[in-house]
């Protein structure tokens, strides 16, 4: 039989010392984490670095897209300053820069045509539609977000189903209902039609934003003595300002720039027309005053632009957070 040799004390001590030295030496990555992180970032940056030809192509596409979006507006502004109601000019440079300019079209629209009356009607319709949508949609969205009641899920599904149908399909029923209640041909009937048409989108958008607000804030307010209505008015509504801004802008745009419903529900008289319908009715079979159209369009854009500039700081948060939950 072969005899097994037992390790001596010296051999054991050497092995232990070797293990201790290995453990005492720091790992290369742990010893210099900044260096390895820098190398990792540089390698990833090298992989993400695009070629010059790709960057040039992206820049060209961005410039073309900007020109495609901006030039129609600039073309309308140029047409509004041409005399004799002309839409085009034979000078190629005049299609891009204002070689001639006159305020004749603006004077005609302001003092000879009832444009200010049409804009007043549109402003009243858009403003009251916005107020009605905010008042109804905020309470409905908060109820769907915070309360659990019978038919809640089916109500949300019904909202989505109704939203999938075009609003033009409801034109005839809406006209018949307004005729029955005496609202056909009147501005308050048009306001009711716009409010009912935009209410679903406003409710769903606000409901998604209310879902992102922690309910703990409202519970803390109730512990301090607030009731459900007070917690809604003092806690939820101030936090939902971005979503309220988006909802207000959407409702205002519907009431200001819609044409189909307004042309059917208010066919006459001219003093009750909205701005879009009034501009369209200026045309006839003999003459189309393009210069007048352009001047009126430029003036009609101004209120929408002012509202957008006022609410733009809330738009990004209202659109993104409102679509997270639903």
Order of alpha helices (4+ residues) and beta strands (2+ residues): alpha-alpha-alpha-alpha-alpha-alpha-alpha-alpha-alpha-alpha-alpha-alpha-alpha-alpha-alpha
